[in-house]
Amino acid sequence: DLAAAETLGTKVHLYYGENPILYSAPVEAVPDKPLPRKFVFELATPNMSGTSSTAHTGIDPSSDTITDFNMHDAFAIEGSAIGQQLATAQAIGDFDGDGHEDFLVAGASASYIFLGPMDLTGLSNVAVAADFIIDAASLGRPADAMGDIDADGKTDLAFVRHDDAGNRTVVTVILGGRVMPRTITAASLEALYARTIEIEDTLLDENGEITVMIGNWSGHVDVQTGRFYNDLMVVSSLPGATNSYGYVFAGDTIKARTTTIGSGDALVDLKLFTTTVNVATDRIPVRTPDLGTFESTAKVTIAPVHQAIGSTGAITDAGQNTYPLTGSSTLAVGNGLNANYYEGMGAGDATTFTASNGSNYGIYDYAQTTSSVALSVPGNPSGTVTVYVDIKHTYIGDLVIWVVA
């Protein structure tokens, strides 16, 4: 099942997974055979000249003789260059089809796949120790959860990036169990084992936090293998122009398509709530502006295209101002019909002014990073200023934040 919480509301919407499709199991199940893999000579260990260290000698949690473990003694992986920001580490299942669990480590410039069983010693360079290197510039960052999309028993991977030139979010699916080059870029992928999903910014708001996950939601089953197709979900924390927060794509649809997949191919369109405003019985029922286009701080223009309920000939707002039903009237923020705007702003409430800086700034050791925001407010108002800072860092506890006016 899938649960999604409203950003502006107070409800959690539950989408029940569909019932599994009935199928007849094959008479004789054919066991999976590991795909042949080319023999690769191990890279020689570089000679790290200098004073030897006892760190990274390994930790054995099953040992009965050691009671106080030092994390500095654990085997470790480090970036191959300054600023790689290795942070994400996740078990991804059996990607290569050899029956062993594989692992992924992601940084700012690339993701690295380690085929299980992992054999690490000491402090390893991630670019040297990894079996596959996935380019982040052309493929993006890894999904939060991986799974078996094509129901072949091998884990498939998904990566997401934003195409600024095309104004769209691009999700690339790499099907597991295939022979691929060690360095994987978008240009190196073949249509035989790769799929592409593209969603326009008007439908999936790129300003929100984009989350991609693979999991079993639809219950669709491959009648030949008897396995479930895992589905792919793309969600934004902000609604798009059609009030959709994301889409669920069925695994069997992704497997069957070798051309670009769009929002029209989605199994489910995640519309969390409507934007209709409730008004008094002697008011004209109206519909608030689209959440993906306007904010609650924008002026609301109401065209007289609705049938009047109660007294006719004019419309009276909460401030007892009367407007004719001919043409259109623009009502100031917080002084409109006797109704509630989004974000809890009611008739007569104070106006809120917002400003933001969506640029990304690098955070480096022993240095200061500055992000400026200019807030333009007409007149000479008074009120409280609230500042929100969105930080993505391997250890936020190391950082100190100053707000300078």
N, C-alpha and C positions, 0 to 999 in steps of 0.2 A: 504494500500500500504506500501511497505518497501523501505527505502532509505538507501544506504550505501556509505560512503565517502572513497576514496582511501587514504591510508597512505602515499604512495610514490608519488602519482600522484596529479592531481588537479581537478579530476572529481568526481561528485556525481552520482551514478548509481541508477536508479529508477526501482523497480520491481513492476509492477501493480498487484494488487490482482485479483484472478480469479473470474469469474462471479458465483453467487450462483447457486447451482444445483436445478433444478425444483423438486418439490415434491408435493404430495397430502396430505393435512392436515387430521388428523384423524377426523372421524365423530363427536365424542364427546371427547374433550380434557379432559384428566384426570388431575385434579389439583394436584400439589405436596403436599405431606403430610410430615410434619416434622418427622424425624425418632425418635423413642423412645429413651430417654436418661435416664441413671441410675441416681437416686437421689444421690447427693453427699453433705454431710454435709460440711458447710463452716468451714475453719480452724479458730481456735481461734486467736484473735489478741494478739501478744506477748506483755508482759509488758516491755515497754521501760523505764527502770528506769533512773532517772536523772531529770534535770531541764526541765520543760515543755516549749514548744516553740509555738509561734503563726504562724510560717511558715507553708506553705502547707495547709491553711485553705480553699482553693478553690477560683476560679475566675468565676464570672458570667458575660460573655460579654454582656448579654441582660439587665444588670442593668442600670437604668438611673441615679442612685445616685452616682455611682463611675465613675470618669472621668480619673483617673490616676491609671492604673493597675500595680501591682508589680508582675513580673513573679515568684518571690520567693514564692508567696502565692499560686501558682497553685499546684494542685495535681501532684505528681511526682513518678517515678519508678526508683529505684536504683538497682545496681547489688548486688548479694548475696555474692560476694567474690572480693578481690582485683584483678584488671587486667581483669575484664570481658569486659570492653570497650563497653558498650551499646551505639550504635550509630544509627543503622538503625531502623526506625519506619515507617510502611506502612499499609494502609488499604488494606485488601486482599479480601474483599467481604464476601459472606456467605459460610464459610467453612463447618460448621456443619449442614446446611440445616434447621435452625430454623427461617429463614426469617430476621435475623438481621446481620448487618455488623460486621465483625470480624477484629482483628488487630494483627500485628506481630511486635515484637521488637527483634532485633538480636544483639548479642555480639560475642566476640572472641571464646567462648567455647560452646555456645548454642544459639538457637533461641527460642523465647517464643511466644505462641499464646494466645490471650485474646479473648474469645467469647463474642460477643456483646449481649445486651448492657453492656458496661463496667461500673463497679461500684467501683471506686477508691476513697479512702479517705486518706488524709495526704500523708506521704512518704511511699510507699509500696515496699517491697522486691520482686523483679521480680520473683524469684524462688517460692515464696509463693503465689503470686497473680495470676500467669499464670495458664491457664487451661491445656495447653500442653507445654512440654519441649522437644525440638528437638535437638538431639546430633549433634554438628558440626563436631566432629572427624570422625564419620562414614557416615554422610550425607552431610556435607559441609555448605556453606552459602546459603541464600535464593536468588531466582531469583529476578531481578529488577522489574518484573511485573508478577502478577498471573492472572489466568483466568480459564474458564470452558472448559477443554480439551475434556471430554467425553460427553458434551452436555446434562447433566442431571440437569442443573440449579443450581449446587453447585460449588463453587470455588475449583479448584485443585491447589496444591502447587508444586513447583519445587525447588530442591536444587542441587548445583554443587560443586564438589570437584575434586582434582587431585589425581590419584592413582600412586604414585611414583614407586611402585614395578611393576605395570603393564604397566607403560608408557602410560597412557591414561587419558582422562577427563571423569568423570562419572556424569551423571545427573539423579537424582532420582525424580520421579513424584509420589506424594501422592494424590490419588483421594479423593475428599471431600465427606462428608455425611456418613462416616463409623464410627463404634465404634472402638476406638483404645485406647491403654494404655496411661496414662498421660505422661510418659517418652517414647519418640519415638526414636528408634535407627534403623540402617539398619537391624539388626538381628530381630527386633520385627515386621517388616513389612511383610505382607502376599501378595502373588502374586495376590490375588483377588482385592486389592485396591492399588497396587504399581506397577510402571513400571520403568525400568532401560534402559538408553541410554549410550553407551560407544563409544568413538571416540579416535582412536590412536593419539599419539603425532605427528606422521608424517603427519597426515591429518588435525589436529587442533593444531596449535603451542601454547604450554602451556606457552611459554615465553612471550606471549602477554597478554593483559588484556582480560579475558574471561567474556563475558556477556551472560546471559540467560534471555529470556523474553517469556511470553505467550501472544498471541494476535490472532485476527481473520485476517488471511491473505489469506487462500485458498478459503474461501467462501463455504466450504463443510457443508452440512446440515444433521442433523439426521431426517430421514423421519418420525420417530415415534413421536418424541417430537417437531419437527419443530424448534429446536434451532440450532444455528451455533456451529460447532466444533471449538474451539480455537486451534491454532497451537503453536508449541514450536520452538523457534529460539535459536541456539547456535552460537556465533560469537567470533572470536579472533581478536585482533588488528593487528596481524601479519599473513601472509599467510602460509599455510602448503605446503607440498611437491608437491601437485597437483595444487598449486596456488589458493586454496580455502580458503576463510576467515571464512567460517562457513556453517551451514546447517539449513534448515527449515524442521521440521517433522510435518506431518499432524496429526490433533487431532484424526481423525477416525482410522488412522494407530496405533497410540499409544494406543487407547482404545482396539483395537482388539488383540494386541500382549501381551502375558503374559511372553514371553521369552525376552532375551536381544535384544535391538534394536541397530543397527549399522548404520554407514554412508551410507551403501547401501540401507537402508530403507528410506532415506530422500526424501522429495518431491522436494526440490530445493537444488542445490549445488551452493553456492555463490562464483562464480569465477568473480572477479571484473575487471581484465584486463590481457592481455597477456604480455609476456616478450620478444617478437620478437624485435630485433634491426633493425632500418632502416640504410642501408649502401649506399654508392655511387654506381653508375651503373657499375664502373670498379672494384668493389670489390666482394668478395664472400659473398653471403647472409648467415649470421650465426644466431645462437640463443643463447642468453645469458644464463649463468648457472641458475639453478633452484633457485628461491628466497628463498625457504625453506632450501636450503643446503649451498649456498654460499652468501657472502656479496660482496659489490662493491669494498671492499679493497682486495679481494682475486685475485690471478692470474687467467687469463682466458685462458684455453687450447682449441684451435680450431682444430678439426680433419678435414682433407681434404676430406669430404664425399659429398660436394656440387658441383654442376656444376659451372664452372667458367663463369663469364659474362664479356665480353670485352676481354682484353688481357689475354692469357693463358700461362701456364707454370710457373707462379710465382704469389705471392701475395705481395703487397706493403702496409705497414701500414702508419699511419699518420706521423710517424717519418722518412719516406722514407727508412725504412729498408725492404729488400726484403727477402722473405721466399719461399722455394720450395713447390710445391703442393704434394710432397710425404712425407709420415709419418705425424707427427703432430708438431706444433710449439706452444711454450708457450710465450705469450706476457705479458710484465709487466703491472701492473695496471696503468691506465692513459696514456698508450703509445700503445694502441691497434689499431684496425681498426678505420676508420674515422666515428665514431658513438658515441652515448651517452650511458654511463653505467647508472645503476639506481642511484637514489639519486642525479641526476644532474651532475655526474662526466663525463666530456668529454675527448676526446683525448688530451693528454698533460697536463691535470690538475694535481694539487698536490695530492699526496697520503694522505689518511686519515687513522690514526691509532686509533683503539677503544679498550676499555677495560671496563669491568663491574664486578660488584659484585652482584650476584642475591640472596644473603642470606637475610633473614628477621631479623631485629633487633627490640626488644621491646623498646618502648619509655615510660619511667616512670617519674612520677612527681619528680621534684627537683633533677634530675639526668642527666648525660651526656651519650649519646649513640654514639659510633664511628663505622663507616663503612669504611674500607680501600679498595682502588683500586690501583693495580700496573699496570703501563703503560710501556711496553717495546718497545722502538723505536731504531732501528739500526742507527749507525753513530752519527752525531752531528747536527740534524736538528733544525730548528727554526719554530715557528708557535704559534697559539693561542690554548689554551687548554680550552675546554668547558666541564663543569661538570653538569650532570643532576641528580637530586635527586627525587626519587619517594616516597612520604610520604603519608601514610594513617593514619589519626589522627582525633579525634573528634573535635579538635580545633587547626588548624595549626597556628593561630595567636598567640598562647602561646609559640611557638617554635622559637629558634634562631639557625641559621645554620652557621657554620664556615667551610671554605675550607682551609685545612692546607696542604702545600706541603713539 
